[in-house]
Amino acid sequence: DEWHDEFKAVAQVGQEFGYMVVRGDEKATPGDIFPQLLHLIVSAKVVIANISGRNPNVFYELGIAHALDKPVILLAHNESDVPFDIRSKRIVFYGSDADLRDKLSKMLARTLLAT
């Protein structure tokens, strides 16, 4: 999987904060995946979305999280991964997995303090 290392880094940070970290597409269940994704977003304390690669499914789920007023942390490799209409949001730009863990840990701490 292309994003395995990034997810592993995010999971490590989340676990350090005492959270269970789940990927939206992690469980293979029969039928429509949307109710499962919606349940995960609704029950999430924080939604972390890696928008690198501009995956339409990620943006769809991100829109749901924003509509539900969930705290969201955006991740991206570089600014070219970020569409113009969300460039005003705080985004964690990272170059390596270690960089991602460090920056995400700081951003998650700030986000949790604000909620």
C-alpha positions as CSV (number, residue, x, y, z in Angstrom):
1,D,0.0,0.0,0.0
2,E,1.3,3.4,-1.1
3,W,0.5,5.1,2.2
4,H,1.4,2.3,4.7
5,D,4.4,4.1,6.2
6,E,2.5,7.3,6.7
7,F,-0.4,5.5,8.3
8,K,2.0,3.7,10.6
9,A,3.5,7.0,11.6
10,V,0.1,8.5,12.3
11,A,-1.0,5.4,14.2
12,Q,2.2,5.6,16.4
13,V,1.4,9.3,17.3
14,G,-2.2,8.5,18.0
15,Q,-1.3,5.6,20.2
16,E,1.2,7.8,22.1
17,F,-1.8,10.1,22.9
18,G,-3.9,7.0,24.0
19,Y,-6.1,6.8,20.9
20,M,-7.1,4.0,18.8
21,V,-6.3,4.9,15.2
22,V,-8.4,3.5,12.4
23,R,-8.1,3.9,8.7
24,G,-11.4,4.4,6.9
25,D,-10.7,1.6,4.4
26,E,-9.1,-0.7,6.9
27,K,-12.0,-3.2,7.5
28,A,-13.2,-5.2,4.6
29,T,-16.9,-5.6,5.1
30,P,-19.5,-6.7,2.5
31,G,-21.9,-4.1,1.1
32,D,-21.8,-0.4,1.2
33,I,-18.8,1.0,3.0
34,F,-20.3,4.5,3.5
35,P,-22.3,3.7,6.7
36,Q,-19.0,2.3,8.2
37,L,-17.1,5.4,7.2
38,L,-19.8,7.7,8.5
39,H,-19.8,5.9,11.8
40,L,-16.0,6.2,12.1
41,I,-16.1,9.9,11.3
42,V,-19.0,10.6,13.7
43,S,-17.3,8.8,16.5
44,A,-13.8,10.2,15.9
45,K,-12.3,12.6,18.4
46,V,-10.0,14.0,15.7
47,V,-10.0,13.3,11.9
48,I,-6.5,13.1,10.3
49,A,-6.6,13.3,6.5
50,N,-3.6,12.8,4.3
51,I,-4.4,14.8,1.1
52,S,-1.2,13.9,-0.7
53,G,-2.1,12.5,-4.0
54,R,-5.5,14.2,-4.1
55,N,-7.5,11.1,-3.6
56,P,-11.2,12.0,-4.2
57,N,-12.4,9.6,-1.5
58,V,-10.2,11.4,1.1
59,F,-11.7,14.7,0.1
60,Y,-15.2,13.3,0.3
61,E,-14.6,12.0,3.8
62,L,-12.9,15.3,4.7
63,G,-16.0,17.2,3.6
64,I,-18.1,15.0,5.9
65,A,-15.8,15.7,8.8
66,H,-15.9,19.4,8.2
67,A,-19.8,19.3,7.9
68,L,-19.9,17.6,11.2
69,D,-17.6,20.2,12.7
70,K,-15.0,17.6,13.6
71,P,-11.4,18.8,14.5
72,V,-9.4,17.9,11.4
73,I,-5.7,17.7,10.9
74,L,-4.5,17.8,7.3
75,L,-1.3,16.2,6.1
76,A,0.5,16.7,2.8
77,H,3.9,16.1,1.3
78,N,3.9,19.5,-0.4
79,E,1.8,22.5,-1.3
80,S,1.0,21.2,-4.8
81,D,-1.0,18.5,-3.1
82,V,-3.3,21.1,-1.6
83,P,-6.3,22.5,-3.7
84,F,-6.7,26.2,-3.5
85,D,-9.9,26.1,-1.5
86,I,-8.3,24.5,1.5
87,R,-5.0,26.2,1.5
88,S,-6.2,28.5,4.2
89,K,-6.4,25.6,6.6
90,R,-3.6,24.5,8.8
91,I,-1.7,21.8,7.1
92,V,1.1,19.6,8.3
93,F,3.7,19.4,5.6
94,Y,6.2,16.6,6.0
95,G,9.2,15.1,4.2
96,S,9.9,11.9,6.0
97,D,8.1,9.6,8.4
98,A,10.1,11.0,11.3
99,D,9.2,14.5,10.3
100,L,5.6,13.5,10.1
101,R,5.6,11.9,13.6
102,D,7.3,15.0,15.1
103,K,5.0,17.6,13.4
104,L,1.8,15.6,13.8
105,S,2.5,15.1,17.5
106,K,2.8,18.8,18.0
107,M,-0.3,19.6,16.0
108,L,-2.4,16.9,17.7
109,A,-1.4,18.3,21.1
110,R,-2.5,21.8,20.0
111,T,-5.7,20.4,18.5
112,L,-6.7,18.4,21.6
113,L,-6.1,21.5,23.8
114,A,-8.5,23.5,21.6
115,T,-11.3,20.9,21.8
